[in-house]
Amino acid sequence: MRTDGLVRVRCLNNAQYVILEGTSPDDGPHIDLIVGDVYWAAPVLERGMWRVWDLSGEDYLYPKRYFQLAADE
C-alpha cells in the first residue's frame, strides 16, 4: 500500500455507527478497529470522515470523531 498523502490516526472508539439491516447496536464494536491502535488514513473532507485502512487490510469510511492524529512513533 502506498502511504503518500496519508496520515496516522489513533482509534478512540470502535462502536457501530451505522446499523445495517438485520443487525442491532448490541451486535458489538467494529472488530477490525482496536481502540488505541494506530492506522493509516486519508481525510474525506466533504463528509467529515476518515478513509481508514483497518485490520482487514481494506479501507472503509469511519467518522472523524472516532480518531485523533497520532504522534510520530
PQR file of N, CA, C, O and H, with PARSE charges and radii, in Angstrom:
ATOM      1  N   MET A   1       0.851  -1.188   0.000 -0.4000 1.5000
ATOM      2  CA  MET A   1       0.000   0.000   0.000 -0.0000 2.0000
ATOM      3  C   MET A   1       0.888   1.239   0.000  0.5500 1.7000
ATOM      4  O   MET A   1       1.818   1.340   0.800 -0.5500 1.4000
ATOM      5  N   ARG A   2       0.610   2.159  -0.874 -0.4000 1.5000
ATOM      6  CA  ARG A   2       1.340   3.437  -0.893 -0.0000 2.0000
ATOM      7  C   ARG A   2       0.798   4.310   0.222  0.5500 1.7000
ATOM      8  O   ARG A   2      -0.406   4.344   0.475 -0.5500 1.4000
ATOM      9  H   ARG A   2      -0.146   2.078  -1.524  0.4000 1.0000
ATOM     10  N   THR A   3       1.698   5.011   0.882 -0.4000 1.5000
ATOM     11  CA  THR A   3       1.273   5.859   2.004 -0.0000 2.0000
ATOM     12  C   THR A   3       1.417   7.339   1.694  0.5500 1.7000
ATOM     13  O   THR A   3       1.284   8.167   2.595 -0.5500 1.4000
ATOM     14  H   THR A   3       2.676   4.984   0.677  0.4000 1.0000
ATOM     15  N   ASP A   4       1.686   7.693   0.436 -0.4000 1.5000
ATOM     16  CA  ASP A   4       1.787   9.104   0.047 -0.0000 2.0000
ATOM     17  C   ASP A   4       0.479   9.821   0.369  0.5500 1.7000
ATOM     18  O   ASP A   4      -0.593   9.380  -0.046 -0.5500 1.4000
ATOM     19  H   ASP A   4       1.794   7.020  -0.295  0.4000 1.0000
ATOM     20  N   GLY A   5       0.567  10.919   1.104 -0.4000 1.5000
ATOM     21  CA  GLY A   5      -0.616  11.718   1.401 -0.0000 2.0000
ATOM     22  C   GLY A   5      -1.479  11.185   2.527  0.5500 1.7000
ATOM     23  O   GLY A   5      -2.509  11.777   2.851 -0.5500 1.4000
ATOM     24  H   GLY A   5       1.437  11.276   1.442  0.4000 1.0000
ATOM     25  N   LEU A   6      -1.073  10.066   3.135 -0.4000 1.5000
ATOM     26  CA  LEU A   6      -1.844   9.510   4.242 -0.0000 2.0000
ATOM     27  C   LEU A   6      -1.278   9.998   5.573  0.5500 1.7000
ATOM     28  O   LEU A   6      -0.124  10.421   5.646 -0.5500 1.4000
ATOM     29  H   LEU A   6      -0.236   9.585   2.872  0.4000 1.0000
ATOM     30  N   VAL A   7      -2.080   9.938   6.602 -0.4000 1.5000
ATOM     31  CA  VAL A   7      -1.649  10.288   7.958 -0.0000 2.0000
ATOM     32  C   VAL A   7      -1.917   9.099   8.864  0.5500 1.7000
ATOM     33  O   VAL A   7      -2.660   8.182   8.511 -0.5500 1.4000
ATOM     34  H   VAL A   7      -3.018   9.594   6.542  0.4000 1.0000
ATOM     35  N   ARG A   8      -1.300   9.130  10.036 -0.4000 1.5000
ATOM     36  CA  ARG A   8      -1.529   8.089  11.038 -0.0000 2.0000
ATOM     37  C   ARG A   8      -2.547   8.613  12.040  0.5500 1.7000
ATOM     38  O   ARG A   8      -2.423   9.735  12.532 -0.5500 1.4000
ATOM     39  H   ARG A   8      -0.697   9.875  10.322  0.4000 1.0000
ATOM     40  N   VAL A   9      -3.553   7.799  12.340 -0.4000 1.5000
ATOM     41  CA  VAL A   9      -4.583   8.177  13.311 -0.0000 2.0000
ATOM     42  C   VAL A   9      -4.724   7.076  14.353  0.5500 1.7000
ATOM     43  O   VAL A   9      -4.572   5.891  14.056 -0.5500 1.4000
ATOM     44  H   VAL A   9      -3.653   6.888  11.941  0.4000 1.0000
ATOM     45  N   ARG A  10      -5.020   7.498  15.588 -0.4000 1.5000
ATOM     46  CA  ARG A  10      -5.226   6.560  16.690 -0.0000 2.0000
ATOM     47  C   ARG A  10      -6.725   6.390  16.913  0.5500 1.7000
ATOM     48  O   ARG A  10      -7.461   7.373  16.993 -0.5500 1.4000
ATOM     49  H   ARG A  10      -5.144   8.461  15.829  0.4000 1.0000
ATOM     50  N   CYS A  11      -7.170   5.154  17.013 -0.4000 1.5000
ATOM     51  CA  CYS A  11      -8.584   4.848  17.219 -0.0000 2.0000
ATOM     52  C   CYS A  11      -8.999   5.173  18.653  0.5500 1.7000
ATOM     53  O   CYS A  11      -8.361   4.731  19.609 -0.5500 1.4000
ATOM     54  H   CYS A  11      -6.572   4.355  16.948  0.4000 1.0000
ATOM     55  N   LEU A  12     -10.066   5.946  18.791 -0.4000 1.5000
ATOM     56  CA  LEU A  12     -10.615   6.310  20.099 -0.0000 2.0000
ATOM     57  C   LEU A  12     -11.919   5.577  20.398  0.5500 1.7000
ATOM     58  O   LEU A  12     -12.323   5.466  21.555 -0.5500 1.4000
ATOM     59  H   LEU A  12     -10.583   6.306  18.015  0.4000 1.0000
ATOM     60  N   ASN A  13     -12.575   5.077  19.350 -0.4000 1.5000
ATOM     61  CA  ASN A  13     -13.907   4.495  19.504 -0.0000 2.0000
ATOM     62  C   ASN A  13     -14.108   3.495  18.376  0.5500 1.7000
ATOM     63  O   ASN A  13     -13.771   3.789  17.230 -0.5500 1.4000
ATOM     64  H   ASN A  13     -12.246   5.168  18.410  0.4000 1.0000
ATOM     65  N   ASN A  14     -14.647   2.325  18.674 -0.4000 1.5000
ATOM     66  CA  ASN A  14     -14.931   1.363  17.614 -0.0000 2.0000
ATOM     67  C   ASN A  14     -16.377   0.881  17.648  0.5500 1.7000
ATOM     68  O   ASN A  14     -16.693  -0.199  17.148 -0.5500 1.4000
ATOM     69  H   ASN A  14     -14.920   2.085  19.605  0.4000 1.0000
ATOM     70  N   ALA A  15     -17.256   1.697  18.246 -0.4000 1.5000
ATOM     71  CA  ALA A  15     -18.678   1.345  18.286 -0.0000 2.0000
ATOM     72  C   ALA A  15     -19.277   1.427  16.892  0.5500 1.7000
ATOM     73  O   ALA A  15     -18.801   2.187  16.049 -0.5500 1.4000
ATOM     74  H   ALA A  15     -16.998   2.574  18.652  0.4000 1.0000
ATOM     75  N   GLN A  16     -20.319   0.649  16.654 -0.4000 1.5000
ATOM     76  CA  GLN A  16     -21.016   0.737  15.374 -0.0000 2.0000
ATOM     77  C   GLN A  16     -21.641   2.115  15.244  0.5500 1.7000
ATOM     78  O   GLN A  16     -22.181   2.640  16.218 -0.5500 1.4000
ATOM     79  H   GLN A  16     -20.706   0.032  17.339  0.4000 1.0000
ATOM     80  N   TYR A  17     -21.580   2.699  14.080 -0.4000 1.5000
ATOM     81  CA  TYR A  17     -22.218   3.998  13.850 -0.0000 2.0000
ATOM     82  C   TYR A  17     -23.264   3.905  12.760  0.5500 1.7000
ATOM     83  O   TYR A  17     -24.041   4.841  12.571 -0.5500 1.4000
ATOM     84  H   TYR A  17     -21.141   2.273  13.289  0.4000 1.0000
ATOM     85  N   VAL A  18     -23.302   2.805  12.044 -0.4000 1.5000
ATOM     86  CA  VAL A  18     -24.334   2.541  11.045 -0.0000 2.0000
ATOM     87  C   VAL A  18     -24.938   1.192  11.394  0.5500 1.7000
ATOM     88  O   VAL A  18     -24.223   0.205  11.565 -0.5500 1.4000
ATOM     89  H   VAL A  18     -22.671   2.045  12.197  0.4000 1.0000
ATOM     90  N   ILE A  19     -26.244   1.159  11.496 -0.4000 1.5000
ATOM     91  CA  ILE A  19     -26.921  -0.094  11.795 -0.0000 2.0000
ATOM     92  C   ILE A  19     -27.419  -0.681  10.467  0.5500 1.7000
ATOM     93  O   ILE A  19     -28.277  -0.098   9.805 -0.5500 1.4000
ATOM     94  H   ILE A  19     -26.825   1.961  11.357  0.4000 1.0000
ATOM     95  N   LEU A  20     -26.883  -1.816  10.098 -0.4000 1.5000
ATOM     96  CA  LEU A  20     -27.252  -2.474   8.860 -0.0000 2.0000
ATOM     97  C   LEU A  20     -28.504  -3.318   9.078  0.5500 1.7000
ATOM     98  O   LEU A  20     -28.780  -3.766  10.190 -0.5500 1.4000
ATOM     99  H   LEU A  20     -26.186  -2.290  10.636  0.4000 1.0000
ATOM    100  N   GLU A  21     -29.243  -3.522   8.014 -0.4000 1.5000
ATOM    101  CA  GLU A  21     -30.437  -4.356   8.101 -0.0000 2.0000
ATOM    102  C   GLU A  21     -30.060  -5.722   8.651  0.5500 1.7000
ATOM    103  O   GLU A  21     -29.091  -6.338   8.207 -0.5500 1.4000
ATOM    104  H   GLU A  21     -29.018  -3.157   7.111  0.4000 1.0000
ATOM    105  N   GLY A  22     -30.826  -6.182   9.613 -0.4000 1.5000
ATOM    106  CA  GLY A  22     -30.564  -7.481  10.213 -0.0000 2.0000
ATOM    107  C   GLY A  22     -29.595  -7.439  11.375  0.5500 1.7000
ATOM    108  O   GLY A  22     -29.276  -8.481  11.946 -0.5500 1.4000
ATOM    109  H   GLY A  22     -31.613  -5.681   9.974  0.4000 1.0000
ATOM    110  N   THR A  23     -29.113  -6.241  11.745 -0.4000 1.5000
ATOM    111  CA  THR A  23     -28.215  -6.116  12.894 -0.0000 2.0000
ATOM    112  C   THR A  23     -28.815  -5.127  13.881  0.5500 1.7000
ATOM    113  O   THR A  23     -29.788  -4.438  13.575 -0.5500 1.4000
ATOM    114  H   THR A  23     -29.373  -5.394  11.281  0.4000 1.0000
ATOM    115  N   SER A  24     -28.234  -5.068  15.045 -0.4000 1.5000
ATOM    116  CA  SER A  24     -28.680  -4.113  16.060 -0.0000 2.0000
ATOM    117  C   SER A  24     -27.444  -3.482  16.692  0.5500 1.7000
ATOM    118  O   SER A  24     -26.335  -3.997  16.545 -0.5500 1.4000
ATOM    119  H   SER A  24     -27.443  -5.628  15.293  0.4000 1.0000
ATOM    120  N   PRO A  25     -27.640  -2.345  17.408 -0.5600 1.5000
ATOM    121  CA  PRO A  25     -26.481  -1.716  18.077  0.2800 2.0000
ATOM    122  C   PRO A  25     -25.816  -2.650  19.080  0.5500 1.7000
ATOM    123  O   PRO A  25     -24.655  -2.450  19.439 -0.5500 1.4000
ATOM    124  N   ASP A  26     -26.539  -3.667  19.535 -0.4000 1.5000
ATOM    125  CA  ASP A  26     -25.986  -4.598  20.517 -0.0000 2.0000
ATOM    126  C   ASP A  26     -25.087  -5.656  19.890  0.5500 1.7000
ATOM    127  O   ASP A  26     -24.543  -6.502  20.600 -0.5500 1.4000
ATOM    128  H   ASP A  26     -27.482  -3.830  19.244  0.4000 1.0000
ATOM    129  N   ASP A  27     -24.924  -5.620  18.562 -0.4000 1.5000
ATOM    130  CA  ASP A  27     -24.084  -6.614  17.893 -0.0000 2.0000
ATOM    131  C   ASP A  27     -22.600  -6.403  18.164  0.5500 1.7000
ATOM    132  O   ASP A  27     -21.773  -7.218  17.756 -0.5500 1.4000
ATOM    133  H   ASP A  27     -25.366  -4.933  17.986  0.4000 1.0000
ATOM    134  N   GLY A  28     -22.259  -5.317  18.850 -0.4000 1.5000
ATOM    135  CA  GLY A  28     -20.882  -5.116  19.260 -0.0000 2.0000
ATOM    136  C   GLY A  28     -20.117  -4.126  18.406  0.5500 1.7000
ATOM    137  O   GLY A  28     -20.668  -3.521  17.486 -0.5500 1.4000
ATOM    138  H   GLY A  28     -22.931  -4.655  19.181  0.4000 1.0000
ATOM    139  N   PRO A  29     -18.835  -3.966  18.722 -0.5600 1.5000
ATOM    140  CA  PRO A  29     -17.993  -2.976  18.046  0.2800 2.0000
ATOM    141  C   PRO A  29     -17.548  -3.460  16.670  0.5500 1.7000
ATOM    142  O   PRO A  29     -17.761  -4.613  16.293 -0.5500 1.4000
ATOM    143  N   HIS A  30     -16.921  -2.538  15.928 -0.4000 1.5000
ATOM    144  CA  HIS A  30     -16.267  -2.906  14.676 -0.0000 2.0000
ATOM    145  C   HIS A  30     -15.052  -3.747  15.049  0.5500 1.7000
ATOM    146  O   HIS A  30     -14.127  -3.249  15.690 -0.5500 1.4000
ATOM    147  H   HIS A  30     -16.749  -1.602  16.234  0.4000 1.0000
ATOM    148  N   ILE A  31     -15.047  -5.000  14.658 -0.4000 1.5000
ATOM    149  CA  ILE A  31     -13.959  -5.881  15.086 -0.0000 2.0000
ATOM    150  C   ILE A  31     -12.650  -5.607  14.362  0.5500 1.7000
ATOM    151  O   ILE A  31     -11.597  -6.084  14.785 -0.5500 1.4000
ATOM    152  H   ILE A  31     -15.799  -5.404  14.137  0.4000 1.0000
ATOM    153  N   ASP A  32     -12.705  -4.834  13.264 -0.4000 1.5000
ATOM    154  CA  ASP A  32     -11.479  -4.535  12.526 -0.0000 2.0000
ATOM    155  C   ASP A  32     -10.806  -3.260  13.007  0.5500 1.7000
ATOM    156  O   ASP A  32      -9.803  -2.839  12.431 -0.5500 1.4000
ATOM    157  H   ASP A  32     -13.561  -4.446  12.921  0.4000 1.0000
ATOM    158  N   LEU A  33     -11.345  -2.633  14.060 -0.4000 1.5000
ATOM    159  CA  LEU A  33     -10.719  -1.469  14.697 -0.0000 2.0000
ATOM    160  C   LEU A  33     -10.488  -1.787  16.159  0.5500 1.7000
ATOM    161  O   LEU A  33     -11.383  -2.290  16.838 -0.5500 1.4000
ATOM    162  H   LEU A  33     -12.160  -2.975  14.527  0.4000 1.0000
ATOM    163  N   ILE A  34      -9.302  -1.501  16.642 -0.4000 1.5000
ATOM    164  CA  ILE A  34      -8.984  -1.717  18.049 -0.0000 2.0000
ATOM    165  C   ILE A  34      -8.690  -0.363  18.669  0.5500 1.7000
ATOM    166  O   ILE A  34      -7.827   0.375  18.194 -0.5500 1.4000
ATOM    167  H   ILE A  34      -8.575  -1.093  16.090  0.4000 1.0000
ATOM    168  N   VAL A  35      -9.417  -0.039  19.740 -0.4000 1.5000
ATOM    169  CA  VAL A  35      -9.216   1.229  20.437 -0.0000 2.0000
ATOM    170  C   VAL A  35      -7.765   1.293  20.904  0.5500 1.7000
ATOM    171  O   VAL A  35      -7.255   0.358  21.522 -0.5500 1.4000
ATOM    172  H   VAL A  35     -10.119  -0.638  20.126  0.4000 1.0000
ATOM    173  N   GLY A  36      -7.108   2.412  20.598 -0.4000 1.5000
ATOM    174  CA  GLY A  36      -5.712   2.618  20.975 -0.0000 2.0000
ATOM    175  C   GLY A  36      -4.722   2.290  19.871  0.5500 1.7000
ATOM    176  O   GLY A  36      -3.582   2.752  19.912 -0.5500 1.4000
ATOM    177  H   GLY A  36      -7.522   3.172  20.095  0.4000 1.0000
ATOM    178  N   ASP A  37      -5.137   1.497  18.877 -0.4000 1.5000
ATOM    179  CA  ASP A  37      -4.233   1.162  17.777 -0.0000 2.0000
ATOM    180  C   ASP A  37      -4.156   2.314  16.778  0.5500 1.7000
ATOM    181  O   ASP A  37      -5.046   3.162  16.711 -0.5500 1.4000
ATOM    182  H   ASP A  37      -6.063   1.121  18.844  0.4000 1.0000
ATOM    183  N   VAL A  38      -3.072   2.322  16.006 -0.4000 1.5000
ATOM    184  CA  VAL A  38      -2.823   3.381  15.023 -0.0000 2.0000
ATOM    185  C   VAL A  38      -2.996   2.801  13.625  0.5500 1.7000
ATOM    186  O   VAL A  38      -2.551   1.690  13.337 -0.5500 1.4000
ATOM    187  H   VAL A  38      -2.349   1.633  16.061  0.4000 1.0000
ATOM    188  N   TYR A  39      -3.655   3.580  12.759 -0.4000 1.5000
ATOM    189  CA  TYR A  39      -3.975   3.142  11.402 -0.0000 2.0000
ATOM    190  C   TYR A  39      -3.604   4.229  10.401  0.5500 1.7000
ATOM    191  O   TYR A  39      -3.504   5.403  10.759 -0.5500 1.4000
ATOM    192  H   TYR A  39      -4.016   4.482  12.993  0.4000 1.0000
ATOM    193  N   TRP A  40      -3.399   3.834   9.142 -0.4000 1.5000
ATOM    194  CA  TRP A  40      -3.230   4.791   8.062 -0.0000 2.0000
ATOM    195  C   TRP A  40      -4.598   5.312   7.671  0.5500 1.7000
ATOM    196  O   TRP A  40      -5.574   4.561   7.657 -0.5500 1.4000
ATOM    197  H   TRP A  40      -3.479   2.881   8.852  0.4000 1.0000
ATOM    198  N   ALA A  41      -4.673   6.608   7.350 -0.4000 1.5000
ATOM    199  CA  ALA A  41      -5.961   7.202   6.989 -0.0000 2.0000
ATOM    200  C   ALA A  41      -5.777   8.359   6.022  0.5500 1.7000
ATOM    201  O   ALA A  41      -4.711   8.969   5.935 -0.5500 1.4000
ATOM    202  H   ALA A  41      -3.881   7.218   7.361  0.4000 1.0000
ATOM    203  N   ALA A  42      -6.846   8.637   5.303 -0.4000 1.5000
ATOM    204  CA  ALA A  42      -6.913   9.795   4.418 -0.0000 2.0000
ATOM    205  C   ALA A  42      -8.208  10.536   4.751  0.5500 1.7000
ATOM    206  O   ALA A  42      -9.252   9.904   4.906 -0.5500 1.4000
ATOM    207  H   ALA A  42      -7.712   8.141   5.374  0.4000 1.0000
ATOM    208  N   PRO A  43      -8.158  11.861   4.864 -0.5600 1.5000
ATOM    209  CA  PRO A  43      -9.383  12.602   5.172  0.2800 2.0000
ATOM    210  C   PRO A  43     -10.340  12.609   3.998  0.5500 1.7000
ATOM    211  O   PRO A  43      -9.930  12.678   2.839 -0.5500 1.4000
ATOM    212  N   VAL A  44     -11.619  12.537   4.317 -0.4000 1.5000
ATOM    213  CA  VAL A  44     -12.688  12.711   3.330 -0.0000 2.0000
ATOM    214  C   VAL A  44     -13.414  13.968   3.794  0.5500 1.7000
ATOM    215  O   VAL A  44     -14.406  13.895   4.518 -0.5500 1.4000
ATOM    216  H   VAL A  44     -11.952  12.481   5.258  0.4000 1.0000
ATOM    217  N   LEU A  45     -12.908  15.114   3.370 -0.4000 1.5000
ATOM    218  CA  LEU A  45     -13.284  16.406   3.943 -0.0000 2.0000
ATOM    219  C   LEU A  45     -14.761  16.730   3.815  0.5500 1.7000
ATOM    220  O   LEU A  45     -15.369  17.230   4.762 -0.5500 1.4000
ATOM    221  H   LEU A  45     -12.102  15.173   2.782  0.4000 1.0000
ATOM    222  N   GLU A  46     -15.346  16.453   2.662 -0.4000 1.5000
ATOM    223  CA  GLU A  46     -16.728  16.866   2.480 -0.0000 2.0000
ATOM    224  C   GLU A  46     -17.703  16.044   3.323  0.5500 1.7000
ATOM    225  O   GLU A  46     -18.868  16.416   3.461 -0.5500 1.4000
ATOM    226  H   GLU A  46     -14.853  16.047   1.893  0.4000 1.0000
ATOM    227  N   ARG A  47     -17.243  14.956   3.873 -0.4000 1.5000
ATOM    228  CA  ARG A  47     -18.123  14.094   4.666 -0.0000 2.0000
ATOM    229  C   ARG A  47     -17.764  14.069   6.150  0.5500 1.7000
ATOM    230  O   ARG A  47     -18.492  13.474   6.945 -0.5500 1.4000
ATOM    231  H   ARG A  47     -16.296  14.654   3.761  0.4000 1.0000
ATOM    232  N   GLY A  48     -16.663  14.698   6.535 -0.4000 1.5000
ATOM    233  CA  GLY A  48     -16.249  14.640   7.939 -0.0000 2.0000
ATOM    234  C   GLY A  48     -15.868  13.240   8.375  0.5500 1.7000
ATOM    235  O   GLY A  48     -16.087  12.847   9.521 -0.5500 1.4000
ATOM    236  H   GLY A  48     -16.072  15.181   5.889  0.4000 1.0000
ATOM    237  N   MET A  49     -15.294  12.491   7.443 -0.4000 1.5000
ATOM    238  CA  MET A  49     -14.943  11.100   7.704 -0.0000 2.0000
ATOM    239  C   MET A  49     -13.452  10.896   7.434  0.5500 1.7000
ATOM    240  O   MET A  49     -12.802  11.728   6.802 -0.5500 1.4000
ATOM    241  H   MET A  49     -15.115  12.810   6.512  0.4000 1.0000
ATOM    242  N   TRP A  50     -12.934   9.790   7.917 -0.4000 1.5000
ATOM    243  CA  TRP A  50     -11.603   9.312   7.552 -0.0000 2.0000
ATOM    244  C   TRP A  50     -11.779   8.053   6.725  0.5500 1.7000
ATOM    245  O   TRP A  50     -12.618   7.210   7.044 -0.5500 1.4000
ATOM    246  H   TRP A  50     -13.462   9.114   8.430  0.4000 1.0000
ATOM    247  N   ARG A  51     -10.996   7.920   5.667 -0.4000 1.5000
ATOM    248  CA  ARG A  51     -10.882   6.641   4.960 -0.0000 2.0000
ATOM    249  C   ARG A  51      -9.734   5.921   5.643  0.5500 1.7000
ATOM    250  O   ARG A  51      -8.579   6.325   5.507 -0.5500 1.4000
ATOM    251  H   ARG A  51     -10.315   8.605   5.408  0.4000 1.0000
ATOM    252  N   VAL A  52     -10.042   4.853   6.379 -0.4000 1.5000
ATOM    253  CA  VAL A  52      -9.073   4.178   7.240 -0.0000 2.0000
ATOM    254  C   VAL A  52      -8.814   2.764   6.724  0.5500 1.7000
ATOM    255  O   VAL A  52      -9.744   2.032   6.388 -0.5500 1.4000
ATOM    256  H   VAL A  52     -10.981   4.525   6.489  0.4000 1.0000
ATOM    257  N   TRP A  53      -7.529   2.393   6.668 -0.4000 1.5000
ATOM    258  CA  TRP A  53      -7.148   1.036   6.341 -0.0000 2.0000
ATOM    259  C   TRP A  53      -7.098   0.274   7.656  0.5500 1.7000
ATOM    260  O   TRP A  53      -6.172   0.452   8.447 -0.5500 1.4000
ATOM    261  H   TRP A  53      -6.773   2.988   6.941  0.4000 1.0000
ATOM    262  N   ASP A  54      -8.094  -0.574   7.889 -0.4000 1.5000
ATOM    263  CA  ASP A  54      -8.231  -1.251   9.185 -0.0000 2.0000
ATOM    264  C   ASP A  54      -7.560  -2.625   9.157  0.5500 1.7000
ATOM    265  O   ASP A  54      -6.813  -2.936   8.229 -0.5500 1.4000
ATOM    266  H   ASP A  54      -8.846  -0.718   7.246  0.4000 1.0000
ATOM    267  N   LEU A  55      -7.825  -3.438  10.169 -0.4000 1.5000
ATOM    268  CA  LEU A  55      -7.160  -4.740  10.293 -0.0000 2.0000
ATOM    269  C   LEU A  55      -7.520  -5.709   9.182  0.5500 1.7000
ATOM    270  O   LEU A  55      -6.801  -6.682   8.954 -0.5500 1.4000
ATOM    271  H   LEU A  55      -8.432  -3.185  10.923  0.4000 1.0000
ATOM    272  N   SER A  56      -8.618  -5.459   8.491 -0.4000 1.5000
ATOM    273  CA  SER A  56      -8.992  -6.331   7.376 -0.0000 2.0000
ATOM    274  C   SER A  56      -8.073  -6.108   6.177  0.5500 1.7000
ATOM    275  O   SER A  56      -8.038  -6.925   5.257 -0.5500 1.4000
ATOM    276  H   SER A  56      -9.202  -4.668   8.677  0.4000 1.0000
ATOM    277  N   GLY A  57      -7.324  -4.991   6.189 -0.4000 1.5000
ATOM    278  CA  GLY A  57      -6.471  -4.642   5.065 -0.0000 2.0000
ATOM    279  C   GLY A  57      -7.194  -3.825   4.013  0.5500 1.7000
ATOM    280  O   GLY A  57      -6.586  -3.377   3.041 -0.5500 1.4000
ATOM    281  H   GLY A  57      -7.353  -4.327   6.937  0.4000 1.0000
ATOM    282  N   GLU A  58      -8.476  -3.632   4.201 -0.4000 1.5000
ATOM    283  CA  GLU A  58      -9.295  -2.838   3.285 -0.0000 2.0000
ATOM    284  C   GLU A  58      -9.494  -1.447   3.870  0.5500 1.7000
ATOM    285  O   GLU A  58      -9.285  -1.229   5.063 -0.5500 1.4000
ATOM    286  H   GLU A  58      -8.971  -3.997   4.990  0.4000 1.0000
ATOM    287  N   ASP A  59      -9.903  -0.501   3.013 -0.4000 1.5000
ATOM    288  CA  ASP A  59     -10.189   0.838   3.510 -0.0000 2.0000
ATOM    289  C   ASP A  59     -11.695   1.047   3.585  0.5500 1.7000
ATOM    290  O   ASP A  59     -12.443   0.664   2.685 -0.5500 1.4000
ATOM    291  H   ASP A  59     -10.073  -0.679   2.043  0.4000 1.0000
ATOM    292  N   TYR A  60     -12.122   1.669   4.692 -0.4000 1.5000
ATOM    293  CA  TYR A  60     -13.529   1.954   4.945 -0.0000 2.0000
ATOM    294  C   TYR A  60     -13.655   3.360   5.494  0.5500 1.7000
ATOM    295  O   TYR A  60     -12.692   3.920   6.019 -0.5500 1.4000
ATOM    296  H   TYR A  60     -11.514   1.979   5.423  0.4000 1.0000
ATOM    297  N   LEU A  61     -14.841   3.928   5.373 -0.4000 1.5000
ATOM    298  CA  LEU A  61     -15.097   5.257   5.925 -0.0000 2.0000
ATOM    299  C   LEU A  61     -15.560   5.129   7.370  0.5500 1.7000
ATOM    300  O   LEU A  61     -16.438   4.330   7.695 -0.5500 1.4000
ATOM    301  H   LEU A  61     -15.623   3.473   4.947  0.4000 1.0000
ATOM    302  N   TYR A  62     -14.942   5.940   8.230 -0.4000 1.5000
ATOM    303  CA  TYR A  62     -15.309   5.998   9.647 -0.0000 2.0000
ATOM    304  C   TYR A  62     -15.433   7.460  10.041  0.5500 1.7000
ATOM    305  O   TYR A  62     -14.764   8.309   9.452 -0.5500 1.4000
ATOM    306  H   TYR A  62     -14.229   6.589   7.966  0.4000 1.0000
ATOM    307  N   PRO A  63     -16.277   7.779  11.031 -0.5600 1.5000
ATOM    308  CA  PRO A  63     -16.405   9.171  11.480  0.2800 2.0000
ATOM    309  C   PRO A  63     -15.078   9.698  12.026  0.5500 1.7000
ATOM    310  O   PRO A  63     -14.353   8.979  12.715 -0.5500 1.4000
ATOM    311  N   LYS A  64     -14.766  10.956  11.713 -0.4000 1.5000
ATOM    312  CA  LYS A  64     -13.515  11.562  12.218 -0.0000 2.0000
ATOM    313  C   LYS A  64     -13.451  11.536  13.735  0.5500 1.7000
ATOM    314  O   LYS A  64     -12.367  11.414  14.307 -0.5500 1.4000
ATOM    315  H   LYS A  64     -15.354  11.539  11.154  0.4000 1.0000
ATOM    316  N   ARG A  65     -14.599  11.650  14.395 -0.4000 1.5000
ATOM    317  CA  ARG A  65     -14.615  11.693  15.863 -0.0000 2.0000
ATOM    318  C   ARG A  65     -14.132  10.375  16.493  0.5500 1.7000
ATOM    319  O   ARG A  65     -13.879  10.325  17.696 -0.5500 1.4000
ATOM    320  H   ARG A  65     -15.479  11.749  13.931  0.4000 1.0000
ATOM    321  N   TYR A  66     -14.008   9.334  15.705 -0.4000 1.5000
ATOM    322  CA  TYR A  66     -13.533   8.048  16.207 -0.0000 2.0000
ATOM    323  C   TYR A  66     -12.006   7.984  16.297  0.5500 1.7000
ATOM    324  O   TYR A  66     -11.456   6.988  16.767 -0.5500 1.4000
ATOM    325  H   TYR A  66     -14.214   9.374  14.728  0.4000 1.0000
ATOM    326  N   PHE A  67     -11.314   9.050  15.847 -0.4000 1.5000
ATOM    327  CA  PHE A  67      -9.853   9.029  15.761 -0.0000 2.0000
ATOM    328  C   PHE A  67      -9.246  10.354  16.185  0.5500 1.7000
ATOM    329  O   PHE A  67      -9.919  11.384  16.201 -0.5500 1.4000
ATOM    330  H   PHE A  67     -11.760   9.859  15.466  0.4000 1.0000
ATOM    331  N   GLN A  68      -7.976  10.315  16.525 -0.4000 1.5000
ATOM    332  CA  GLN A  68      -7.176  11.525  16.700 -0.0000 2.0000
ATOM    333  C   GLN A  68      -5.882  11.314  15.926  0.5500 1.7000
ATOM    334  O   GLN A  68      -5.450  10.180  15.722 -0.5500 1.4000
ATOM    335  H   GLN A  68      -7.429   9.477  16.512  0.4000 1.0000
ATOM    336  N   LEU A  69      -5.272  12.405  15.501 -0.4000 1.5000
ATOM    337  CA  LEU A  69      -3.998  12.278  14.818 -0.0000 2.0000
ATOM    338  C   LEU A  69      -2.994  11.647  15.781  0.5500 1.7000
ATOM    339  O   LEU A  69      -2.927  12.021  16.951 -0.5500 1.4000
ATOM    340  H   LEU A  69      -5.623  13.326  15.667  0.4000 1.0000
ATOM    341  N   ALA A  70      -2.234  10.709  15.291 -0.4000 1.5000
ATOM    342  CA  ALA A  70      -1.249  10.014  16.121 -0.0000 2.0000
ATOM    343  C   ALA A  70       0.059  10.781  16.106  0.5500 1.7000
ATOM    344  O   ALA A  70       0.473  11.309  15.074 -0.5500 1.4000
ATOM    345  H   ALA A  70      -2.289  10.405  14.340  0.4000 1.0000
ATOM    346  N   ALA A  71       0.702  10.837  17.255 -0.4000 1.5000
ATOM    347  CA  ALA A  71       2.030  11.443  17.340 -0.0000 2.0000
ATOM    348  C   ALA A  71       3.014  10.518  16.630  0.5500 1.7000
ATOM    349  O   ALA A  71       2.808   9.305  16.573 -0.5500 1.4000
ATOM    350  H   ALA A  71       0.366  10.408  18.094  0.4000 1.0000
ATOM    351  N   ASP A  72       4.069  11.091  16.098 -0.4000 1.5000
ATOM    352  CA  ASP A  72       5.093  10.274  15.453 -0.0000 2.0000
ATOM    353  C   ASP A  72       5.637   9.280  16.457  0.5500 1.7000
ATOM    354  O   ASP A  72       5.974   9.635  17.587 -0.5500 1.4000
ATOM    355  H   ASP A  72       4.236  12.076  16.144  0.4000 1.0000
ATOM    356  N   GLU A  73       5.717   8.041  16.032 -0.4000 1.5000
ATOM    357  CA  GLU A  73       6.178   6.991  16.957 -0.0000 2.0000
ATOM    358  C   GLU A  73       7.490   6.422  16.513  0.5500 1.7000
ATOM    359  O   GLU A  73       8.029   5.530  17.168 -0.5500 1.4000
ATOM    360  H   GLU A  73       5.443   7.753  15.115  0.4000 1.0000
TER
END
